[in-house]
């Protein structure tokens, strides 16, 4: 994966505060995900049953390995500075103290792990735009579960972000086992994940 060298800047003259206002006021149908990706407010349809099952299965596994004072969230916004982004990962692991209080988003530099599960409507956002955003913000681990990858579902763990680029720590086709390093120390058997 190559790094993008230029941060996106809204070309329509709207500043960040105006884009966030539009994001906050977007009246999308129930279950849709509204995000800001590279300065553009995007709306994704509700995820499929298999998508939700994948998130639930992974969340169940993660609860067994995270510290007591961390939480796992499915609808928490992550502010990504420098990428004109406000993402809502499928799962985000963050210390509970960071996710407590008013508001609906946390700074990306407080996040310990993000998980994105691709859907046909958002696969490229997850694979490219969000990957760069999370890396640039310094999120230490990004797990991409991609049941739409060239017809062969794959799980890819990215880490060691430097200058907006992740290193691939491990990649397996569904059916293989992927290891999330400490502090997680989780052996994830991807054979249990539905392949949409």
URHURA-V838532 format. One record per pair of residues at least 12 apart in sequence whose ideal C-beta (glycine too) atoms are under 6 Angstrom apart, sorted by sequence separation. I is the first residue (numbers start at 0). J is the second residue. If there is no record, write none. Layout:
i->(I & I)
j->(J & J)
This chain:
i->(93 & 97 & 143 & 156 & 176 & 22 & 31 & 58 & 156 & 31 & 77 & 142 & 175 & 27 & 30 & 155 & 75 & 93 & 141 & 173 & 174 & 18 & 93 & 154 & 22 & 140 & 21 & 71 & 72 & 91 & 92 & 153 & 173 & 92 & 113 & 71 & 151 & 152 & 156 & 173 & 91 & 69 & 137 & 154 & 90 & 69 & 70 & 88 & 89 & 113 & 122 & 78 & 89 & 134 & 68 & 76 & 88 & 89 & 70 & 76 & 78 & 79 & 110 & 112 & 113 & 114 & 115 & 116 & 117 & 119 & 135 & 9 & 107 & 108 & 134 & 7 & 77 & 117 & 134 & 7 & 107 & 134 & 58 & 131 & 77 & 54 & 154 & 54 & 152 & 86 & 38 & 37 & 36 & 84 & 146 & 35 & 146 & 35 & 82 & 34 & 34 & 79 & 82 & 81 & 32 & 79 & 53 & 50 & 50 & 46 & 6 & 7 & 44 & 43 & 43 & 36 & 37 & 53 & 36 & 64 & 64 & 64 & 3 & 53 & 53 & 52 & 49 & 49 & 2 & 2 & 2)
j->(105 & 109 & 155 & 168 & 188 & 35 & 44 & 71 & 169 & 45 & 91 & 156 & 189 & 42 & 45 & 170 & 91 & 109 & 157 & 189 & 190 & 35 & 110 & 171 & 40 & 158 & 40 & 90 & 91 & 110 & 111 & 172 & 192 & 112 & 133 & 92 & 172 & 173 & 177 & 194 & 113 & 92 & 160 & 177 & 114 & 94 & 95 & 113 & 114 & 138 & 147 & 104 & 115 & 160 & 95 & 103 & 115 & 116 & 98 & 104 & 106 & 107 & 138 & 140 & 141 & 142 & 143 & 144 & 145 & 147 & 163 & 38 & 136 & 137 & 163 & 37 & 107 & 147 & 164 & 38 & 138 & 165 & 90 & 163 & 110 & 89 & 189 & 90 & 194 & 129 & 83 & 83 & 84 & 132 & 194 & 84 & 195 & 85 & 132 & 86 & 87 & 132 & 135 & 135 & 87 & 136 & 116 & 116 & 118 & 118 & 81 & 83 & 120 & 120 & 121 & 124 & 128 & 144 & 128 & 183 & 184 & 185 & 131 & 192 & 193 & 193 & 193 & 195 & 162 & 163 & 164)
